[in-house]
């Protein structure tokens, strides 16, 4: 063999021992390793230069060429460095997050989850999951668990469920008894057969239901009837009837709505059982006794306090021990609801005295929103019924019973008439303060009408030192509360122009005794009708008019009428012997008239001083800065903000000078009515101020935001000693409040001005003129407040339609729970309900807005915020209300039927349900009457 053949053979052998490449020798391991590393480094260099998409294509190509063992190697490598297997979330997540996830499960699902693993069993048996489920059904733990006790609430839930009474009517009758008459043997046999058939039908339906659930349920659902993912396919029967009635005539729909209102329970549930238990009284119910206790000390004293009273918490804190007290909401209640609260607080007892601490003036009692009790509405059926029932809770006057109204009704003729009518209607003695009111509550500490030897009503109910502290505090607090109240009081009604209060007082107390009026209902009714006619009549001789009216109503057959009423027509002067209450007030009319005029001058001087503060502290420095070329505000802005208030200052300065000149030579025959008439003819200055007032506030806020110098100027001068700790916007509120003080002072002046005095007519004319102007101011305030309230509701309710409509206002907001009935085929008493979500019902005077209510939490804050989502809006004249009787499974529930859908709702407390249905019923009836 030649040398060439030998070398060729060696080369062929080396080529035979190469792998994947002719340049990679297989026999030489060191050379093989070196070449392999060089190629890996080269490919890695290329890999680093490629884009992400190119790298993915390269890896995809490589993985396709790999064998199963090589792919398994890659998987093991990833599993060692990155955890890709599924893990139990309860062992990884924080405990509170795991508990939050488990809180969405129902009790049966929680029990099933407890069988998965030990971590799940520990979490699903925590008390924070089971306690809300027990409390929802009213199952409270009879003891307090120790710190280390585990699963107490779950065991209590299981024990309560296992002990529930699932009884047929016969078994329930055998255990609890029945009120029905005993049945014969044939009827007993038929009853047993019916029960047997009923039980068979129930078992068949339950078995069919379980079979359907098992077929359609997804694998992650437990299949229980209470699962939230499953909904009943049965539609409510009443909602189908509503859909059929949509096309009917409006009169039939109105009749249906009124029928549903009549079907609502008044004081007891539909089932007949009393579903509204007595209130838990937070105050002591003992009897107040003093050192001079009388024979009537066994009867307690009762005090009714309105939430409209400023700082009513301080008033409640000043109540003496042993006084029964109730604080009621001024808005959102009716007279029937208020009577219900009083009845529950008294618990069938009579009281020695009853105090009513509410808002009002010298002519009216602002008892509730929409119920200002005065001479014009006192004899309305619902108002009259309220006071008659209220008087029945108080001991008779012969036993020392009395009603104390903490409203200065004794300071005006109209207030005296209200007291007389109340005494006539109820047969109870009514008393009130006689002090004049100029915006504060100092009148409750003044003299009271009544017997002078008795102690003042304030000393009966309150600790006088605490009450005086509250009274002084409300002087400044009342001004603040008036500016921030969301709901303004309704407009004041016109007062009658004649002297019907003296006529009614004379007829009831002097010439006709209370016993004769009660015994002769015909005369009492005729007297009430005559009072109503007097409010409509403008006759100059009201006494003759009333006598003629009573003659027509009663005729001449009544002995009491012939002896008591006819002499008043023949001799009017003899009939006007004043009752003791009015005789006390007019013992020294000239002196009291001088005191009222002095109070008028002093209050006007203080009012002018407040207006001068605006001129001296704000206007003068701003104009000085403008003239010195260092302007803070432009001349146009100064004119917009301060021109109207300066004109008011000029007008009231002249008015103050006229009053001061008249009082320098004051005597009993002098008059001030003509000064008020002259002042009333120049009220166009105030009109310009009130019309421009919104523009003034917007200009002030704009300048505050855009001009730093003006912002610093207000910061230096607002709420200083010179401005009496008030800001500029607060000082601009004084003109709107001054007219109420004018009216109150003029009423007090007219009360102490004799009828034959020359100033009587001018004072009456000035009162009417200022009252009309005050009504204009109140109407403007009320309109702005209602618009702001509707805008606020529209802002907080997501998806809410436009609410701004003319004459629309909010009545009440009620939070309820929406329920879902699992099976509507059974009777009301056996139905089971599921809580689906929370609702908020906004009741307006013409519609009901239904919205869902949620809760949002802010990080690092303890408080939560409610969120609202719009659901539907139903007109009140198309809303049906149906009551659901209380049963073992549901409490405080009712149904709202709209034209297209219905809502099953429930309140947390029995009182909320009764009050809500009462207000809703009243609103629907008022909407029907329009």
C-alpha positions, 0 to 999 in steps of 0.5 A: 500500500502506498503512502498516498493510500494510507493518508487517504484512508486516515482522512476517511476515518476521521470524517467518519468519526465527526458528528453534525459537522465535518469540522468537529472531530469526535475522537479528540475530546479536547478539540471537540470541547473547544470547538463546541464552546466557540460555536456556543459563544458565536451563537450567543453573540448572534442571539444577543443581537437579535430582536425579541421576535427573532429570539422567539422564532429561534427558540421555537425552532430549537424546541421543535428539534428537541426530544422528549427527554430534552424538553423534560430537562427544560421543564425541570430546570424551570421548576427548580428556579421558578414556581409554576405549580398551583398553590393554595391561595389560603397559604400564600395570601394574607389571612384577611384577604382569604377571609374576605374571599370566603365571606361570599360563600353561603353557610352550606358552601362554607361547610363544604369548604371546611372539608377541603384541607386543614387551612380551609377548615381553620379559615371557614370556621372563623367567627367573623364569617359566621357571626353576621349570618347569625345576627341576620336571623336574630340568633345571638350567642348566649355567652361571650366566647373566650379568646382561645375558643374556636368556631363558637358562632358556627356551632351556634348557627348549626344548632339554631338551624337544626332546631327550626320548626318545620311544621305542617299546620296540624303539628303547629296547632298541636304544639302552639294551639289554635283560636279556631273552634274544634272540628268534627271527626269528618272535618278532621279526617278531611284535614288529615287527607289534605295535609297528606296530599300537601306533604306529598306535593311538597316532597315531589317539588323538592325532589324535582327541584334538586334534580333540575339544579343538579343538571344545570349547575356548574361544577363550582356551584354547590347547587343549594337553593340559597346560592346567589348564582341561581334565580327563580324562574317563577315571575311574581304574580302581582308584577304580571298583573301590573303589566296587564293593567298598564294599558287601563284608564288612569282612573282605574290605576288611581283607584288601585293605588288608593286601595293599596294605601288603605290596605296598609297597616295603621298601628298593627300588622296585617296578620293582626298582631302588633308588630311595632313594639314599644320604644326603648326609652333612653331617658329615665322613666322615674317620676320627678318629685320636688319638696312640695309634692302634691297628690298628683306627683304619681303622674310623670312629666313628659317633654317633646323636643324638636330636632330643629332646636339649635344644639338640641343635645344640650337641651336634652342634657339639661333635662331633670331626672325622672322626665320622660323625653322624646326627640323627634325629627322635624322633617320626614314625619307626619302628625300620625307618626308623631302621635305614634312616637308619643304613645309608645313613649307613654306606654298607656300612662297619663302625664301630669304635664306635657311640654312641647319644645319646638320652633315657632314665633309669636303667631305659629308653632312650627311643629313639623315640616309642612305643619305650622300650627296657627289660627288658619289650619288649627281646625283642619281634620288631621290637625284637630285630631292630633291635638284632641288625642294629645290632650287625652294623654294629659291629666284634666285641668281640675287635677293640675294637668297642663300643656306647656308650649315653649313658643312665645304665643303669649306675645301676640293676639294671634298666639293668644287665639291659638292657645284659646282654640287649643284649650277649647278643642282639648279641654286642657290648660295651655300655657306659653311665654309672654316675652317678645322674640327677636330671633333668640330663645330668651323668651322661655326664661320670661314670664309665662301665662297661667297661675302666678303661684305655680312654679314656672314650666322651665323649672319643672323640666330643666335645670335652669343653670344649664338651660340659661347656658344653652340659651346664651349659646344659641344667640350666636349658634342660631345665626350659624344654623340658619345659614347652613340648614338644608331645608327652610321652613315653609312660607308664613301664612297670612294672619286674620285681620280681625280680633277673633281671638278675643271673641273665641276666648270670651265665648269659651272661657267667660260666657260658655263653660267647658262642660256646656260645650262638651255636653252640647256638641251642636254648639261646639260644632257651630262655634268651630264653623263660625271661626272658619267663616270668620277667617274668610269674612272681612266684616267690620262687625265680627261679633254680629256676624258670629252671632248670626251664624250661630243662630242659623246653625243652632237656632233658638232651641238651645238654652245655653245658646240663648243665655250666653251667645244672644246677650253678646249680640245685644250688648257687645261691650258687656261681652268683652270682659277680658279673660284672666290671661289677657287681663294680666297682659293689659294691666299696664299697656302703656308701660309695656308699649314703651318697652317694646318701642325701646327694644325696637330702637335698641335693636335698630341701633345694633343693626345699623352698627353691623352695617357700619362695620361693613363700611368702615372695615371693608369699603373704606380701606378698599376705596383708599387703596384704589385712590392711592394707585395700590388697588386691591379690587377694581372700582367695578368689583367694589361697586358690585359687592358693596353698592347695595349694602351701602344704600341699605345703610343709608336707608336704615340710618335715616330710619334710626334717626326718625325713631330716635327723634320720636322717642325723645318726646315719647308719650302714650299718645305718640305713634311709630306706625307712620315711620314704618309705613314710610320705611316700607315704601322705600323697600326697593333698596332691599329688593335690589340687594336681594336680587343681586345677592347671588351675583355679589357672592359669586363676584366675591369668591372669584376675586378671592381666588384670582386676586391674592391681595384681596385674599390677604385683605380678607384674611386680615379683617375677617373674624376679628374683634372689630367685626365681632368675629364674623366674616364678610359673607356672614355680615351680608346675611343681616339684612335678610334676618332683620325683617323677621325681627321687624314683624315680631316687634310690630306684633308685640307693639300691636298687642299692647296698643289699644284698639282705639289708639291712633297708631293701631291702624298704621301698625297693622298696615305696616305688619301686612306690608313687611310680612309680604316682603318677608314672604318674598325673601323666604320664597327666594331662600326656599327656592335656592335651597331646594335647587341645591338639594336636588343638585346634591342628590343628582351629583351623588347618585350615579346615572341619575336623570335630571331632577330639577323640576318646578315645585319638586322637593325632597321629603325623606330618604330611607335605607332598606334591604332588597330581598328576593323570594325563593318560592312565591307559591307558598303563603306569606307566612312560610316564604323564605327571602334572601338579601340581595343588595342594599337600596336607598329610597329618595321620596320626592313630592311627585316621584320615588327614586330607587338607587342601590347603595354601596360602601367605598373605603379610602386607604388609611382612613377608618370612615367609609363613604356611601355610593349610590347607583340609579335603578329606577324612578316611579311616579307616585300616582303609579306606585302600589304599596303592599305590606308583608306580615311579620313571620318567623322568617322575615320582619319589617318588610313591604313590597313596592310595585311599579309599572314594570318591576317590583322591589321587596324591601325591609327595614332594620327597625320596626319604627322605620317601617311604620314611619316610612309607610306613613310618610309614603302614604301621605305623599301618594295621597297628596300627589293624587289630589293634584 
